[in-house]
């Protein structure tokens, strides 16, 4: 049974919103500590740690 177009779009929209919220949560959670470590170590030390 093929779902109606409206149902398909609604489910797609819900999945998209959940993904965006999830990404924003992880950025908020991990970016601040990473930035603090970068500021503390400096760019040269951070490149050595990450191998870049």
C-alpha positions as CSV (number, residue, x, y, z in Angstrom):
1,X,0.0,0.0,0.0
2,X,1.5,3.3,-1.1
3,X,1.1,6.1,1.5
4,X,-0.6,9.3,0.4
5,X,1.7,12.2,-0.7
6,X,0.7,14.3,2.3
7,X,1.6,11.5,4.8
8,X,4.9,11.0,3.0
9,X,5.8,14.7,3.2
10,X,4.8,14.9,6.8
11,X,7.0,12.0,7.8
12,X,9.9,13.5,5.8
13,X,9.5,16.8,7.5
14,X,9.4,15.3,10.9
15,X,12.6,13.3,10.2
16,X,14.3,16.4,8.9
17,X,13.3,18.4,12.0
18,X,14.6,15.7,14.3
19,X,17.9,15.5,12.4
20,X,18.4,19.3,12.6
21,X,17.7,19.4,16.3
22,X,20.0,16.5,16.9
23,X,22.9,18.2,14.9
24,X,22.4,21.4,16.8
25,X,22.4,19.6,20.1
26,X,25.7,17.9,19.3
27,X,27.3,21.1,18.0
28,X,26.3,22.9,21.2
29,X,27.5,20.1,23.4
30,X,30.9,19.4,21.7
31,X,31.9,22.6,20.0
32,X,32.5,24.7,23.2
33,X,34.9,22.2,24.8
34,X,36.7,21.8,21.5
35,X,37.1,25.5,21.1
36,X,38.3,25.9,24.7
37,X,41.0,23.2,24.1
38,X,42.0,24.9,20.8
39,X,42.4,28.2,22.6
40,X,44.3,26.7,25.4
41,X,46.7,24.7,23.2
42,X,47.0,27.0,20.3
43,X,46.7,26.1,16.6
44,X,50.1,24.4,16.2
45,X,49.5,22.0,19.1
46,X,45.9,21.4,18.0
47,X,47.3,20.3,14.6
48,X,49.7,17.9,16.2
49,X,46.9,16.4,18.3
50,X,44.5,16.0,15.4
51,X,47.2,14.9,13.0
52,X,46.4,17.5,10.4
